[in-house]
Amino acid sequence: METDSFWTLITDCRRQSLSGERRDAWLRAALRRLSPPDLVTFQASLDLVIGRAFTWNVWAAADRIFGGWCSDDTFCYFQHWMVGLGRPAFEAAVADADVLAYAPEVLRLSGRPRAAWPEDAWPQWESLGWLAPEAYQQLTGAGEESGASFRAAARTLLDSAACRPPGLTPAGHRWSVLDEPESVRRLPRLTAMFPLGPADDAAALVQTPLTRRI
């Protein structure tokens, strides 16, 4: 299944240099110009792309940036945010999560207390997951129950293209960024940019779920 049209739209969105609600408004308007079948394709492409980033190494990078812990929902929104970085940065980060250290959006956060991060600068994009279903509902005039059928259509499209859906657990081997030597070895740049303090260590004691929520 090709994802070129999906990435073209994401690139166009990124070129607007918008964030938060303004970015959502731009992408929402762009999605409303698509046909219902194209919206299903957009969602299937998003699901396929996100599945490629569903790895323990990418999750560890999110753990490090967030201070030593990242819940399953937060990781999902982090993956969406990675999509917003554009195709070259996304694919490079899937291959080597430490290259996220070069993203301007990450560089702006380095050295700043997390409590001081602007709300729209946090590395997450929760709304990306529901903008296409929302546009589909509005275009078709279907009720709220259309969300389930819309996502089922996206899954069917992936199946017909023989695309493997993401598993219930991330790919690769799980490891902890609380293991500082291992973090330095695997994520040297992010480890240096986002040191963990006592407060971060305490927060990390909250157990991260092992499986994706369905």
C-alpha positions as protocol buffer text, in pm:
chain_id: "A"
residue {
  index: 1
  type: MET
  ca { x: 0 y: 0 z: 0 }
}
residue {
  index: 2
  type: GLU
  ca { x: 155 y: 330 z: -108 }
}
residue {
  index: 3
  type: THR
  ca { x: 142 y: 623 z: 130 }
}
residue {
  index: 4
  type: ASP
  ca { x: 270 y: 901 z: -98 }
}
residue {
  index: 5
  type: SER
  ca { x: -57 y: 1096 z: -101 }
}
residue {
  index: 6
  type: PHE
  ca { x: -78 y: 1071 z: 277 }
}
residue {
  index: 7
  type: TRP
  ca { x: 273 y: 1209 z: 320 }
}
residue {
  index: 8
  type: THR
  ca { x: 208 y: 1484 z: 65 }
}
residue {
  index: 9
  type: LEU
  ca { x: -80 y: 1609 z: 276 }
}
residue {
  index: 10
  type: ILE
  ca { x: 127 y: 1590 z: 595 }
}
residue {
  index: 11
  type: THR
  ca { x: 409 y: 1779 z: 421 }
}
residue {
  index: 12
  type: ASP
  ca { x: 168 y: 2049 z: 305 }
}
residue {
  index: 13
  type: CYS
  ca { x: 38 y: 2077 z: 661 }
}
residue {
  index: 14
  type: ARG
  ca { x: 391 y: 2106 z: 800 }
}
residue {
  index: 15
  type: ARG
  ca { x: 475 y: 2382 z: 553 }
}
residue {
  index: 16
  type: GLN
  ca { x: 211 y: 2599 z: 715 }
}
residue {
  index: 17
  type: SER
  ca { x: 431 y: 2619 z: 1028 }
}
residue {
  index: 18
  type: LEU
  ca { x: 122 y: 2593 z: 1244 }
}
residue {
  index: 19
  type: SER
  ca { x: 70 y: 2421 z: 1578 }
}
residue {
  index: 20
  type: GLY
  ca { x: -212 y: 2329 z: 1812 }
}
residue {
  index: 21
  type: GLU
  ca { x: -564 y: 2427 z: 1710 }
}
residue {
  index: 22
  type: ARG
  ca { x: -447 y: 2622 z: 1404 }
}
residue {
  index: 23
  type: ARG
  ca { x: -273 y: 2314 z: 1265 }
}
residue {
  index: 24
  type: ASP
  ca { x: -582 y: 2105 z: 1332 }
}
residue {
  index: 25
  type: ALA
  ca { x: -799 y: 2364 z: 1157 }
}
residue {
  index: 26
  type: TRP
  ca { x: -579 y: 2357 z: 846 }
}
residue {
  index: 27
  type: LEU
  ca { x: -570 y: 1978 z: 825 }
}
residue {
  index: 28
  type: ARG
  ca { x: -941 y: 1951 z: 902 }
}
residue {
  index: 29
  type: ALA
  ca { x: -1020 y: 2180 z: 609 }
}
residue {
  index: 30
  type: ALA
  ca { x: -786 y: 1983 z: 382 }
}
residue {
  index: 31
  type: LEU
  ca { x: -945 y: 1653 z: 480 }
}
residue {
  index: 32
  type: ARG
  ca { x: -1293 y: 1786 z: 411 }
}
residue {
  index: 33
  type: ARG
  ca { x: -1189 y: 1839 z: 50 }
}
residue {
  index: 34
  type: LEU
  ca { x: -1126 y: 1465 z: 12 }
}
residue {
  index: 35
  type: SER
  ca { x: -1384 y: 1209 z: -91 }
}
residue {
  index: 36
  type: PRO
  ca { x: -1506 y: 954 z: 167 }
}
residue {
  index: 37
  type: PRO
  ca { x: -1297 y: 674 z: 7 }
}
residue {
  index: 38
  type: ASP
  ca { x: -990 y: 899 z: 14 }
}
residue {
  index: 39
  type: LEU
  ca { x: -1052 y: 967 z: 382 }
}
residue {
  index: 40
  type: VAL
  ca { x: -1053 y: 591 z: 446 }
}
residue {
  index: 41
  type: THR
  ca { x: -724 y: 568 z: 257 }
}
residue {
  index: 42
  type: PHE
  ca { x: -580 y: 851 z: 467 }
}
residue {
  index: 43
  type: GLN
  ca { x: -675 y: 670 z: 788 }
}
residue {
  index: 44
  type: ALA
  ca { x: -540 y: 337 z: 662 }
}
residue {
  index: 45
  type: SER
  ca { x: -214 y: 510 z: 569 }
}
residue {
  index: 46
  type: LEU
  ca { x: -193 y: 668 z: 913 }
}
residue {
  index: 47
  type: ASP
  ca { x: -251 y: 332 z: 1080 }
}
residue {
  index: 48
  type: LEU
  ca { x: 13 y: 170 z: 861 }
}
residue {
  index: 49
  type: VAL
  ca { x: 269 y: 443 z: 924 }
}
residue {
  index: 50
  type: ILE
  ca { x: 206 y: 448 z: 1300 }
}
residue {
  index: 51
  type: GLY
  ca { x: 253 y: 72 z: 1307 }
}
residue {
  index: 52
  type: ARG
  ca { x: 606 y: 115 z: 1176 }
}
residue {
  index: 53
  type: ALA
  ca { x: 689 y: 337 z: 1474 }
}
residue {
  index: 54
  type: PHE
  ca { x: 541 y: 94 z: 1726 }
}
residue {
  index: 55
  type: THR
  ca { x: 879 y: -21 z: 1858 }
}
residue {
  index: 56
  type: TRP
  ca { x: 1043 y: -34 z: 2198 }
}
residue {
  index: 57
  type: ASN
  ca { x: 1326 y: 188 z: 2079 }
}
residue {
  index: 58
  type: VAL
  ca { x: 1087 y: 465 z: 1974 }
}
residue {
  index: 59
  type: TRP
  ca { x: 896 y: 421 z: 2300 }
}
residue {
  index: 60
  type: ALA
  ca { x: 1226 y: 455 z: 2489 }
}
residue {
  index: 61
  type: ALA
  ca { x: 1297 y: 780 z: 2306 }
}
residue {
  index: 62
  type: ALA
  ca { x: 957 y: 909 z: 2419 }
}
residue {
  index: 63
  type: ASP
  ca { x: 1033 y: 787 z: 2772 }
}
residue {
  index: 64
  type: ARG
  ca { x: 1355 y: 985 z: 2774 }
}
residue {
  index: 65
  type: ILE
  ca { x: 1204 y: 1305 z: 2638 }
}
residue {
  index: 66
  type: PHE
  ca { x: 914 y: 1288 z: 2882 }
}
residue {
  index: 67
  type: GLY
  ca { x: 1140 y: 1236 z: 3184 }
}
residue {
  index: 68
  type: GLY
  ca { x: 1160 y: 862 z: 3228 }
}
residue {
  index: 69
  type: TRP
  ca { x: 806 y: 742 z: 3166 }
}
residue {
  index: 70
  type: CYS
  ca { x: 546 y: 740 z: 2889 }
}
residue {
  index: 71
  type: SER
  ca { x: 202 y: 578 z: 2910 }
}
residue {
  index: 72
  type: ASP
  ca { x: 50 y: 385 z: 2621 }
}
residue {
  index: 73
  type: ASP
  ca { x: -183 y: 672 z: 2527 }
}
residue {
  index: 74
  type: THR
  ca { x: 98 y: 926 z: 2549 }
}
residue {
  index: 75
  type: PHE
  ca { x: 311 y: 706 z: 2326 }
}
residue {
  index: 76
  type: CYS
  ca { x: 31 y: 691 z: 2068 }
}
residue {
  index: 77
  type: TYR
  ca { x: 14 y: 1072 z: 2064 }
}
residue {
  index: 78
  type: PHE
  ca { x: 394 y: 1083 z: 2042 }
}
residue {
  index: 79
  type: GLN
  ca { x: 384 y: 864 z: 1731 }
}
residue {
  index: 80
  type: HIS
  ca { x: 126 y: 1102 z: 1580 }
}
residue {
  index: 81
  type: TRP
  ca { x: 360 y: 1391 z: 1659 }
}
residue {
  index: 82
  type: MET
  ca { x: 643 y: 1206 z: 1483 }
}
residue {
  index: 83
  type: VAL
  ca { x: 424 y: 1189 z: 1172 }
}
residue {
  index: 84
  type: GLY
  ca { x: 392 y: 1566 z: 1192 }
}
residue {
  index: 85
  type: LEU
  ca { x: 770 y: 1597 z: 1160 }
}
residue {
  index: 86
  type: GLY
  ca { x: 739 y: 1486 z: 799 }
}
residue {
  index: 87
  type: ARG
  ca { x: 836 y: 1173 z: 611 }
}
residue {
  index: 88
  type: PRO
  ca { x: 1219 y: 1202 z: 610 }
}
residue {
  index: 89
  type: ALA
  ca { x: 1239 y: 1274 z: 984 }
}
residue {
  index: 90
  type: PHE
  ca { x: 979 y: 1008 z: 1067 }
}
residue {
  index: 91
  type: GLU
  ca { x: 1146 y: 732 z: 868 }
}
residue {
  index: 92
  type: ALA
  ca { x: 1489 y: 825 z: 1002 }
}
residue {
  index: 93
  type: ALA
  ca { x: 1356 y: 809 z: 1360 }
}
residue {
  index: 94
  type: VAL
  ca { x: 1199 y: 468 z: 1300 }
}
residue {
  index: 95
  type: ALA
  ca { x: 1539 y: 344 z: 1185 }
}
residue {
  index: 96
  type: ASP
  ca { x: 1728 y: 517 z: 1469 }
}
residue {
  index: 97
  type: ALA
  ca { x: 1517 y: 683 z: 1738 }
}
residue {
  index: 98
  type: ASP
  ca { x: 1811 y: 892 z: 1857 }
}
residue {
  index: 99
  type: VAL
  ca { x: 1797 y: 1108 z: 1543 }
}
residue {
  index: 100
  type: LEU
  ca { x: 1492 y: 1275 z: 1697 }
}
residue {
  index: 101
  type: ALA
  ca { x: 1754 y: 1481 z: 1883 }
}
residue {
  index: 102
  type: TYR
  ca { x: 1811 y: 1672 z: 1558 }
}
residue {
  index: 103
  type: ALA
  ca { x: 1447 y: 1773 z: 1512 }
}
residue {
  index: 104
  type: PRO
  ca { x: 1401 y: 2147 z: 1572 }
}
residue {
  index: 105
  type: GLU
  ca { x: 1092 y: 2069 z: 1779 }
}
residue {
  index: 106
  type: VAL
  ca { x: 1306 y: 1859 z: 2014 }
}
residue {
  index: 107
  type: LEU
  ca { x: 1602 y: 2096 z: 2021 }
}
residue {
  index: 108
  type: ARG
  ca { x: 1371 y: 2373 z: 2146 }
}
residue {
  index: 109
  type: LEU
  ca { x: 1278 y: 2161 z: 2449 }
}
residue {
  index: 110
  type: SER
  ca { x: 1628 y: 2055 z: 2548 }
}
residue {
  index: 111
  type: GLY
  ca { x: 1759 y: 2222 z: 2862 }
}
residue {
  index: 112
  type: ARG
  ca { x: 1418 y: 2356 z: 2961 }
}
residue {
  index: 113
  type: PRO
  ca { x: 1222 y: 2226 z: 3261 }
}
residue {
  index: 114
  type: ARG
  ca { x: 928 y: 2023 z: 3140 }
}
residue {
  index: 115
  type: ALA
  ca { x: 698 y: 2236 z: 3354 }
}
residue {
  index: 116
  type: ALA
  ca { x: 802 y: 2533 z: 3138 }
}
residue {
  index: 117
  type: TRP
  ca { x: 729 y: 2369 z: 2803 }
}
residue {
  index: 118
  type: PRO
  ca { x: 457 y: 2560 z: 2613 }
}
residue {
  index: 119
  type: GLU
  ca { x: 142 y: 2354 z: 2579 }
}
residue {
  index: 120
  type: ASP
  ca { x: 159 y: 2344 z: 2200 }
}
residue {
  index: 121
  type: ALA
  ca { x: 530 y: 2248 z: 2208 }
}
residue {
  index: 122
  type: TRP
  ca { x: 481 y: 1911 z: 2380 }
}
residue {
  index: 123
  type: PRO
  ca { x: 577 y: 1626 z: 2146 }
}
residue {
  index: 124
  type: GLN
  ca { x: 230 y: 1486 z: 2098 }
}
residue {
  index: 125
  type: TRP
  ca { x: -53 y: 1524 z: 1848 }
}
residue {
  index: 126
  type: GLU
  ca { x: -358 y: 1354 z: 1995 }
}
residue {
  index: 127
  type: SER
  ca { x: -612 y: 1496 z: 1751 }
}
residue {
  index: 128
  type: LEU
  ca { x: -445 y: 1348 z: 1441 }
}
residue {
  index: 129
  type: GLY
  ca { x: -614 y: 1019 z: 1527 }
}
residue {
  index: 130
  type: TRP
  ca { x: -968 y: 1154 z: 1501 }
}
residue {
  index: 131
  type: LEU
  ca { x: -956 y: 1428 z: 1235 }
}
residue {
  index: 132
  type: ALA
  ca { x: -1022 y: 1189 z: 945 }
}
residue {
  index: 133
  type: PRO
  ca { x: -1312 y: 1007 z: 1119 }
}
residue {
  index: 134
  type: GLU
  ca { x: -1459 y: 1347 z: 1204 }
}
residue {
  index: 135
  type: ALA
  ca { x: -1434 y: 1465 z: 843 }
}
residue {
  index: 136
  type: TYR
  ca { x: -1586 y: 1137 z: 720 }
}
residue {
  index: 137
  type: GLN
  ca { x: -1884 y: 1175 z: 951 }
}
residue {
  index: 138
  type: GLN
  ca { x: -1944 y: 1531 z: 836 }
}
residue {
  index: 139
  type: LEU
  ca { x: -1910 y: 1450 z: 466 }
}
residue {
  index: 140
  type: THR
  ca { x: -2136 y: 1144 z: 473 }
}
residue {
  index: 141
  type: GLY
  ca { x: -2390 y: 1283 z: 719 }
}
residue {
  index: 142
  type: ALA
  ca { x: -2363 y: 962 z: 919 }
}
residue {
  index: 143
  type: GLY
  ca { x: -2413 y: 954 z: 1293 }
}
residue {
  index: 144
  type: GLU
  ca { x: -2155 y: 900 z: 1561 }
}
residue {
  index: 145
  type: GLU
  ca { x: -2179 y: 525 z: 1503 }
}
residue {
  index: 146
  type: SER
  ca { x: -2000 y: 580 z: 1171 }
}
residue {
  index: 147
  type: GLY
  ca { x: -1668 y: 592 z: 1356 }
}
residue {
  index: 148
  type: ALA
  ca { x: -1657 y: 215 z: 1404 }
}
residue {
  index: 149
  type: SER
  ca { x: -1750 y: 142 z: 1042 }
}
residue {
  index: 150
  type: PHE
  ca { x: -1498 y: 399 z: 919 }
}
residue {
  index: 151
  type: ARG
  ca { x: -1213 y: 236 z: 1110 }
}
residue {
  index: 152
  type: ALA
  ca { x: -1330 y: -107 z: 1000 }
}
residue {
  index: 153
  type: ALA
  ca { x: -1312 y: 12 z: 638 }
}
residue {
  index: 154
  type: ALA
  ca { x: -957 y: 133 z: 699 }
}
residue {
  index: 155
  type: ARG
  ca { x: -860 y: -206 z: 844 }
}
residue {
  index: 156
  type: THR
  ca { x: -1020 y: -381 z: 546 }
}
residue {
  index: 157
  type: LEU
  ca { x: -818 y: -166 z: 310 }
}
residue {
  index: 158
  type: LEU
  ca { x: -499 y: -263 z: 490 }
}
residue {
  index: 159
  type: ASP
  ca { x: -598 y: -629 z: 474 }
}
residue {
  index: 160
  type: SER
  ca { x: -673 y: -608 z: 101 }
}
residue {
  index: 161
  type: ALA
  ca { x: -331 y: -453 z: 44 }
}
residue {
  index: 162
  type: ALA
  ca { x: -171 y: -738 z: 241 }
}
residue {
  index: 163
  type: CYS
  ca { x: -33 y: -489 z: 492 }
}
residue {
  index: 164
  type: ARG
  ca { x: 52 y: -629 z: 830 }
}
residue {
  index: 165
  type: PRO
  ca { x: -125 y: -438 z: 1111 }
}
residue {
  index: 166
  type: PRO
  ca { x: 77 y: -338 z: 1417 }
}
residue {
  index: 167
  type: GLY
  ca { x: 105 y: -601 z: 1685 }
}
residue {
  index: 168
  type: LEU
  ca { x: -28 y: -572 z: 2036 }
}
residue {
  index: 169
  type: THR
  ca { x: 322 y: -524 z: 2176 }
}
residue {
  index: 170
  type: PRO
  ca { x: 597 y: -306 z: 2029 }
}
residue {
  index: 171
  type: ALA
  ca { x: 856 y: -459 z: 1801 }
}
residue {
  index: 172
  type: GLY
  ca { x: 1202 y: -529 z: 1932 }
}
residue {
  index: 173
  type: HIS
  ca { x: 1320 y: -582 z: 2286 }
}
residue {
  index: 174
  type: ARG
  ca { x: 1198 y: -378 z: 2579 }
}
residue {
  index: 175
  type: TRP
  ca { x: 1456 y: -183 z: 2776 }
}
residue {
  index: 176
  type: SER
  ca { x: 1446 y: 99 z: 3029 }
}
residue {
  index: 177
  type: VAL
  ca { x: 1591 y: 448 z: 2996 }
}
residue {
  index: 178
  type: LEU
  ca { x: 1634 y: 436 z: 3375 }
}
residue {
  index: 179
  type: ASP
  ca { x: 1931 y: 210 z: 3299 }
}
residue {
  index: 180
  type: GLU
  ca { x: 2160 y: 506 z: 3234 }
}
residue {
  index: 181
  type: PRO
  ca { x: 2449 y: 314 z: 3071 }
}
residue {
  index: 182
  type: GLU
  ca { x: 2204 y: 140 z: 2837 }
}
residue {
  index: 183
  type: SER
  ca { x: 2034 y: 471 z: 2761 }
}
residue {
  index: 184
  type: VAL
  ca { x: 2370 y: 630 z: 2680 }
}
residue {
  index: 185
  type: ARG
  ca { x: 2452 y: 339 z: 2451 }
}
residue {
  index: 186
  type: ARG
  ca { x: 2121 y: 332 z: 2265 }
}
residue {
  index: 187
  type: LEU
  ca { x: 2016 y: 698 z: 2275 }
}
residue {
  index: 188
  type: PRO
  ca { x: 2334 y: 899 z: 2333 }
}
residue {
  index: 189
  type: ARG
  ca { x: 2207 y: 1233 z: 2206 }
}
residue {
  index: 190
  type: LEU
  ca { x: 1864 y: 1222 z: 2369 }
}
residue {
  index: 191
  type: THR
  ca { x: 2017 y: 1098 z: 2694 }
}
residue {
  index: 192
  type: ALA
  ca { x: 2251 y: 1397 z: 2703 }
}
residue {
  index: 193
  type: MET
  ca { x: 1975 y: 1641 z: 2609 }
}
residue {
  index: 194
  type: PHE
  ca { x: 1718 y: 1514 z: 2860 }
}
residue {
  index: 195
  type: PRO
  ca { x: 1890 y: 1414 z: 3185 }
}
residue {
  index: 196
  type: LEU
  ca { x: 1675 y: 1245 z: 3446 }
}
residue {
  index: 197
  type: GLY
  ca { x: 1645 y: 1387 z: 3795 }
}
residue {
  index: 198
  type: PRO
  ca { x: 1500 y: 1249 z: 4121 }
}
residue {
  index: 199
  type: ALA
  ca { x: 1152 y: 1372 z: 4031 }
}
residue {
  index: 200
  type: ASP
  ca { x: 1174 y: 1199 z: 3695 }
}
residue {
  index: 201
  type: ASP
  ca { x: 1288 y: 875 z: 3859 }
}
residue {
  index: 202
  type: ALA
  ca { x: 988 y: 885 z: 4094 }
}
residue {
  index: 203
  type: ALA
  ca { x: 746 y: 943 z: 3808 }
}
residue {
  index: 204
  type: ALA
  ca { x: 898 y: 653 z: 3617 }
}
residue {
  index: 205
  type: LEU
  ca { x: 792 y: 413 z: 3891 }
}
residue {
  index: 206
  type: VAL
  ca { x: 442 y: 429 z: 3740 }
}
residue {
  index: 207
  type: GLN
  ca { x: 426 y: 112 z: 3537 }
}
residue {
  index: 208
  type: THR
  ca { x: 404 y: 153 z: 3159 }
}
residue {
  index: 209
  type: PRO
  ca { x: 144 y: -88 z: 3014 }
}
residue {
  index: 210
  type: LEU
  ca { x: 290 y: -353 z: 2790 }
}
residue {
  index: 211
  type: THR
  ca { x: 13 y: -373 z: 2533 }
}
residue {
  index: 212
  type: ARG
  ca { x: -162 y: -144 z: 2293 }
}
residue {
  index: 213
  type: ARG
  ca { x: -519 y: -62 z: 2392 }
}
residue {
  index: 214
  type: ILE
  ca { x: -782 y: -186 z: 2150 }
}
